[in-house]
């Protein structure tokens, strides 16, 4: 009996150890080693290596240099004549969430109380229920992108093949839209699950979460059509922050009193704003026009927020204000977009051609003023058009190529608070790497290889590359 008991205990210990390994194992693929040998390596964070080797093991950059020893078990890519870059980063897209941009007014077009609550055909018992449903659709700060990402879709695949290895997943709906997450655009293959609890897959692609709390201050209902006026949206935004402050303070008083007396109502959506109010999480405001940027920075000052401007078409007109607020900018290169609020649209609100010409110069203005920024296609540009429009900021806007590359890589990672793990080719960082034939911003540039989380990405057909012509909207289909 003792022997049986002993065997049972030992078996339980082995099972527990197995489960612990499975549940706590990292995202990096185990035991895989790759080497890119004899390539030009643009590290971004340091000097360029004219003829060197990048060594990747278990999803991490193990070494990068001119005299790296390649182990015998490495899968070697011949880098002769090729250039290695850190993976590119797009700082605003709903593609990882499988979301399409909402049609304005599609959800709550109706205004009646009791009965129909909106254009989606949903009915409510009374006006109060309808109003609560409307509020829930636009007050979503507790929405976590990291909990809602999809494993793959056509848009993410196109990004990965073009060398956009990471993207900031941003919810597309609501006024308080929720918390973004920086995620990779491709998952590694699933490991076989033999006599173990299946590993959690969704988190494998997450590089950092949460990144920021996103607010659509000028989007007139954030895609729901309610409230349907700019003043209504601004009033709702301010009231949301005021309510969150009140709940934070009321909860603190209640707890200090030993949880005696009337307790504050528990509302997770308001509790989710506490980190933003404490500057523990940045607040990202969708703002393109100068007046939208003004409103965003005033609101950030009034509530003690750490601001990021998303879109930023006219941010060049507010350099001093951005510097004073310590704001960062996620700059859209969707130059053909509309000028109104709604993150990522890049039109700027002026006359079309003139506004576009001015928008291409905005990156240079931000760089000259040392305002930290990264790029985005705004969620609608095809990857090739996104990169082509970054090239326009160089050719038409005067942005130095090295600065443009940093905005695509290391500075984008800094905006997302992830420069310790992404954005440059350095030992210990995640192995998100792009190998190109030709220089990135030149006409002959062509993506040859992409590694995401240390795994090669299959490039189907002709590898996408940044066009050097005038990038248009080039919709991805989302």
C-alpha positions in Angstrom: 0.0 0.0 0.0 2.8 2.3 0.8 4.4 1.6 -2.5 1.2 2.5 -4.3 0.8 5.6 -2.3 4.4 6.6 -3.1 3.9 6.0 -6.8 0.7 8.1 -6.7 2.5 11.0 -5.0 5.4 10.8 -7.5 3.0 10.7 -10.4 1.1 13.7 -9.1 4.4 15.6 -8.7 5.4 14.8 -12.3 1.9 15.9 -13.6 2.1 19.1 -11.6 5.6 19.8 -13.0 4.4 19.1 -16.5 1.4 21.4 -16.1 3.5 24.1 -14.5 5.9 24.0 -17.5 3.1 24.1 -20.0 1.2 26.9 -18.3 4.2 29.1 -17.6 6.3 28.5 -20.6 7.2 31.6 -22.7 6.0 32.5 -26.2 9.4 31.9 -27.8 9.8 28.7 -29.8 12.2 26.3 -28.0 15.3 24.9 -29.5 15.2 26.6 -32.9 18.3 28.5 -34.1 18.6 30.6 -37.2 21.5 32.7 -38.6 21.5 35.4 -41.2 25.1 35.4 -42.4 27.1 37.9 -44.5 24.5 40.6 -44.6 24.5 44.4 -44.0 22.9 44.9 -40.5 21.2 48.2 -39.7 20.9 47.9 -36.0 19.1 51.3 -35.6 20.4 51.6 -32.0 24.0 51.6 -32.9 26.4 51.5 -35.8 25.6 49.7 -39.1 27.5 46.5 -39.6 28.6 46.2 -43.3 29.2 42.4 -43.3 27.9 40.6 -40.3 25.7 37.8 -38.8 22.5 37.9 -36.8 22.0 34.8 -34.6 18.5 34.0 -33.4 17.7 31.3 -30.8 14.4 30.6 -29.1 12.8 33.7 -30.6 15.5 36.1 -29.2 18.4 37.8 -30.9 21.4 36.1 -29.4 24.1 38.1 -31.2 24.7 40.5 -34.0 28.1 41.4 -35.2 31.0 41.0 -37.7 32.5 38.0 -35.9 29.6 36.0 -34.6 30.2 32.2 -34.6 27.4 30.3 -36.2 26.6 27.0 -34.3 26.3 23.8 -36.2 22.6 23.4 -35.5 21.7 26.7 -37.0 19.5 27.1 -40.1 21.5 29.5 -42.1 20.2 32.2 -44.5 22.8 33.6 -46.9 22.7 37.3 -46.5 25.2 38.3 -49.2 23.9 41.4 -50.9 21.0 41.7 -48.4 20.2 44.3 -45.7 18.8 43.4 -42.3 16.5 45.7 -40.4 14.4 45.5 -37.2 10.8 44.7 -37.9 8.6 47.7 -38.8 5.8 48.8 -36.4 2.4 50.3 -37.3 1.0 52.1 -34.2 -2.7 52.1 -34.9 -4.9 49.3 -36.3 -8.0 47.3 -35.4 -6.9 44.5 -37.7 -5.6 42.3 -34.8 -9.1 42.6 -33.2 -10.9 41.5 -36.4 -12.8 44.8 -36.4 -14.0 46.8 -39.3 -14.4 50.6 -39.0 -18.0 51.3 -37.8 -20.4 53.2 -40.1 -21.4 56.4 -38.4 -24.8 56.2 -36.9 -25.1 52.5 -37.6 -25.9 51.4 -34.1 -27.9 54.1 -32.3 -29.6 56.1 -35.0 -32.9 56.0 -33.2 -33.8 58.4 -30.5 -37.0 57.1 -29.0 -37.5 56.0 -25.5 -39.0 52.7 -24.5 -39.2 50.4 -27.6 -36.5 50.7 -30.1 -33.2 51.9 -28.8 -31.2 52.2 -32.1 -30.7 51.4 -35.7 -29.5 47.9 -35.0 -33.1 46.7 -34.4 -32.6 46.0 -30.7 -35.6 46.8 -28.5 -35.6 47.9 -24.9 -38.3 47.9 -22.2 -37.9 51.6 -21.4 -35.9 54.7 -22.2 -33.5 54.0 -19.3 -32.5 50.6 -20.7 -31.9 52.3 -24.1 -29.8 55.0 -22.6 -27.7 52.5 -20.6 -27.1 50.5 -23.8 -25.9 53.7 -25.6 -23.6 54.5 -22.7 -22.1 51.0 -22.7 -21.4 51.3 -26.4 -19.3 54.5 -26.0 -17.9 54.0 -22.5 -15.5 51.1 -22.9 -12.3 51.9 -21.1 -12.3 48.4 -19.6 -12.1 46.8 -23.1 -8.7 45.1 -23.3 -7.3 44.5 -26.8 -5.0 41.8 -25.5 -8.0 39.7 -24.5 -9.7 40.0 -27.9 -7.0 39.6 -30.6 -7.5 37.2 -33.5 -4.9 34.7 -34.5 -4.8 35.6 -38.2 -6.6 37.3 -41.0 -5.7 38.6 -44.5 -4.7 42.0 -43.2 -2.3 40.7 -40.6 -0.8 38.3 -43.2 -0.2 41.2 -45.6 1.4 43.2 -42.9 3.8 40.4 -41.9 4.9 39.7 -45.5 5.6 43.4 -46.0 7.9 43.5 -42.9 5.4 45.1 -40.5 6.1 42.6 -37.7 4.2 44.4 -34.9 1.1 46.6 -34.7 -0.6 48.5 -31.9 -4.0 46.9 -31.7 -6.5 49.7 -31.0 -10.3 49.2 -30.7 -12.2 51.1 -33.3 -15.5 51.8 -31.6 -16.6 54.0 -28.7 -15.6 57.4 -27.3 -13.6 55.7 -24.5 -12.4 52.9 -26.9 -10.4 50.8 -24.5 -6.9 49.7 -23.8 -4.5 49.0 -26.7 -1.9 46.2 -26.9 1.3 45.9 -28.9 1.1 42.6 -30.8 3.0 40.7 -33.4 1.4 40.2 -36.8 2.0 36.4 -36.9 1.8 33.5 -34.5 4.4 30.7 -34.3 3.0 27.3 -35.2 1.2 25.5 -32.4 3.3 23.0 -30.5 1.9 19.5 -30.2 0.0 19.0 -26.9 0.7 15.5 -25.6 -0.5 14.6 -22.1 -0.6 18.3 -21.1 -3.1 21.1 -20.7 -3.2 23.0 -24.0 -1.3 26.2 -23.9 -3.0 29.6 -24.0 -2.5 30.8 -27.6 -3.9 34.3 -27.7 -1.2 35.8 -25.5 1.7 34.4 -27.6 1.5 37.4 -30.0 1.3 40.0 -27.3 4.5 42.0 -26.9 3.1 44.5 -24.3 -0.4 45.1 -22.8 -1.9 47.4 -21.9 -0.2 50.2 -23.8 -2.6 53.1 -23.6 -6.2 54.1 -22.9 -7.7 55.4 -26.2 -10.2 58.2 -26.4 -12.0 59.5 -29.6 -12.5 63.0 -28.4 -13.9 64.4 -31.7 -15.5 61.3 -33.3 -19.1 62.1 -32.5 -20.0 58.9 -30.9 -17.0 57.0 -31.9 -18.8 55.2 -34.7 -22.1 54.7 -32.9 -23.7 58.0 -34.1 -24.5 58.9 -30.4 -23.9 61.6 -29.3 -24.2 63.0 -32.8 -22.6 66.4 -32.1 -19.0 67.4 -31.3 -20.0 69.3 -28.2 -21.9 66.2 -27.0 -18.8 64.0 -27.5 -16.6 66.5 -25.6 -19.1 66.8 -22.8 -19.4 63.0 -22.5 -15.6 62.6 -22.4 -15.1 65.2 -19.7 -18.0 63.7 -17.7 -16.4 60.2 -18.0 -13.2 61.4 -16.5 -15.0 63.3 -13.8 -17.1 60.2 -12.9 -13.9 58.1 -12.7 -12.3 60.7 -10.4 -15.4 60.7 -8.2 -15.5 56.8 -8.0 -11.7 56.7 -7.3 -12.0 59.2 -4.4 -15.2 57.7 -3.0 -13.7 54.2 -3.0 -10.6 55.5 -1.2 -12.7 57.3 1.5 -14.9 54.2 2.0 -11.9 51.9 2.4 -10.1 54.4 4.7 -13.2 54.4 6.9 -12.9 50.6 7.3 -15.6 49.8 4.7 -18.3 51.3 6.9 -21.3 53.4 5.7 -22.8 53.5 2.2 -20.5 51.8 -0.3 -19.7 53.3 -3.7 -21.2 51.6 -6.7 -18.8 49.2 -8.4 -18.4 50.1 -12.1 -15.5 48.4 -13.8 -15.6 50.8 -16.8 -14.8 53.7 -14.4 -12.3 51.7 -12.4 -10.4 51.0 -15.7 -9.6 54.8 -16.0 -7.7 54.9 -12.7 -4.3 54.0 -14.2 -4.8 56.8 -16.8 -5.7 59.3 -14.0 -2.6 58.3 -12.1 -0.4 58.6 -15.2 0.4 54.9 -14.9 -0.9 54.5 -18.4 -0.8 57.1 -21.3 -4.1 58.4 -22.7 -4.1 58.4 -26.5 -6.4 61.0 -28.1 -7.6 60.7 -31.7 -6.9 64.2 -33.0 -5.9 65.5 -36.4 -6.9 69.1 -36.7 -5.1 71.7 -34.6 -8.2 72.5 -32.6 -8.7 68.8 -31.8 -5.1 68.7 -30.5 -5.8 71.8 -28.4 -8.9 70.1 -26.8 -6.9 66.9 -26.2 -4.0 68.7 -24.5 -6.4 70.9 -22.4 -8.2 67.8 -21.2 -4.9 66.0 -20.4 -3.9 69.0 -18.3 -7.2 69.3 -16.5 -7.2 65.6 -15.5 -3.5 65.1 -15.1 -3.1 62.7 -18.0 -0.1 61.6 -20.0 -1.1 62.4 -23.6 -0.4 60.7 -26.9 -1.9 62.3 -30.0 -3.1 59.8 -32.6 -3.4 61.0 -36.2 -1.7 64.3 -35.7 -2.0 65.7 -39.2 -1.7 69.3 -38.0 0.6 68.5 -35.0 3.3 70.6 -36.7 1.1 73.6 -35.9 1.2 72.8 -32.2 4.8 72.0 -31.6 5.3 74.2 -28.5 2.1 72.8 -26.9 3.1 69.2 -27.6 6.6 69.9 -26.1 5.1 71.6 -23.0 2.7 68.6 -22.4 5.4 66.0 -23.0 3.1 64.5 -25.6 4.1 61.8 -28.1 2.5 61.5 -31.6 1.3 58.5 -33.5 1.5 60.2 -36.9 -0.8 58.9 -39.7 0.6 58.8 -43.2 -2.9 58.3 -44.6 -2.6 61.6 -46.4 -5.9 61.2 -48.3 -8.0 60.6 -45.2 -10.6 63.1 -43.9 -9.5 65.8 -41.6 -12.1 65.4 -38.9 -11.4 63.5 -35.6 -10.9 59.8 -35.7 -7.5 58.5 -35.2 -5.3 57.8 -38.1 -7.0 60.0 -40.7 -4.5 62.3 -42.1 -6.1 64.9 -44.2 -5.8 67.8 -41.9 -9.0 69.5 -42.8 -7.6 71.9 -45.4 -7.8 72.0 -49.2 -6.9 68.5 -50.5 -3.6 69.0 -52.3 -2.3 71.7 -50.0 -3.3 69.7 -46.9 -1.4 66.6 -48.2 1.7 68.7 -49.0 1.7 70.1 -45.5 1.0 66.7 -43.9 4.1 65.2 -45.6 6.2 67.8 -43.8 4.8 67.2 -40.3 7.2 64.4 -39.5 10.1 66.6 -40.2 8.7 69.4 -38.0 8.2 66.9 -35.1 11.7 65.5 -35.5 13.3 68.9 -35.6 11.5 69.8 -32.3 12.5 66.5 -30.7 8.8 65.4 -30.3 8.8 61.6 -30.1 6.7 60.0 -32.8 6.0 56.8 -34.7 4.0 56.1 -37.8 0.7 54.5 -38.6 -1.3 53.8 -41.7 -4.4 54.7 -39.8 -6.0 51.3 -40.1 -7.0 51.6 -43.8 -3.8 51.7 -45.8 -2.5 48.6 -47.4 1.0 47.8 -46.1 2.7 48.8 -49.3 0.9 52.1 -49.3 1.8 52.7 -45.7 5.5 52.2 -46.4 5.2 54.2 -49.7 3.8 57.2 -47.8 6.6 57.0 -45.2 8.9 57.4 -48.2 6.9 60.5 -49.2 7.8 62.1 -45.8 11.4 61.7 -46.9 11.1 62.7 -50.6 8.5 65.4 -50.3 8.7 66.3 -46.6 12.4 66.4 -46.1 12.6 63.8 -43.3 16.1 62.2 -43.0 15.9 58.5 -43.9 17.5 57.5 -40.7 14.9 59.4 -38.7 12.1 57.7 -40.8 13.6 54.3 -40.0 13.7 55.1 -36.3 10.0 56.2 -36.5 9.2 52.8 -38.0 11.2 50.8 -35.5 12.9 52.0 -32.3 11.0 55.3 -31.8 7.7 53.5 -32.5 8.6 51.0 -29.8 9.4 53.9 -27.4 6.0 55.5 -28.0 4.5 52.1 -27.1 6.7 51.7 -24.1 8.3 48.6 -25.5 11.8 49.8 -26.6 13.3 47.4 -24.1 12.1 44.5 -26.2 11.6 45.7 -29.8 12.7 48.2 -32.3 16.4 47.5 -32.8 18.8 44.6 -33.5 20.3 44.0 -30.1 21.2 41.0 -28.0 18.2 39.9 -25.9 15.5 41.6 -27.9 12.6 39.8 -29.6 13.8 38.5 -33.0 11.4 40.5 -35.3 13.6 41.1 -38.3 13.2 42.1 -42.0 15.8 41.1 -44.6 15.6 43.1 -47.8 17.2 43.1 -51.2 18.2 46.7 -51.7 18.0 49.6 -49.2 14.6 50.1 -47.5 13.8 53.5 -49.0 15.2 52.9 -52.5 13.3 52.0 -55.7 14.8 48.5 -55.9 13.9 47.5 -52.3 12.3 44.1 -52.0 11.4 42.0 -48.9 13.2 38.7 -49.1 12.8 37.3 -45.6 10.8 38.1 -42.4 11.2 36.7 -39.0 8.6 37.2 -36.3 9.3 36.1 -32.8 12.3 34.2 -34.2 10.3 32.2 -36.8 10.5 32.7 -40.5 7.3 34.0 -42.2 6.2 32.4 -45.4 6.2 35.0 -48.2 3.7 33.9 -50.8 4.2 35.1 -54.4 6.1 38.3 -55.0 7.2 39.7 -51.7 5.5 43.0 -51.0 7.8 46.0 -50.9 7.4 49.7 -50.3 6.5 51.4 -53.6 8.3 54.7 -54.3 5.4 56.3 -56.0 2.6 58.3 -54.4 0.8 56.1 -51.9 -2.9 56.4 -51.9 -5.5 55.0 -49.6 -4.9 51.4 -50.8 -7.5 49.8 -48.5 -6.7 46.5 -46.9 -10.3 45.4 -47.0 -10.9 46.2 -43.3 
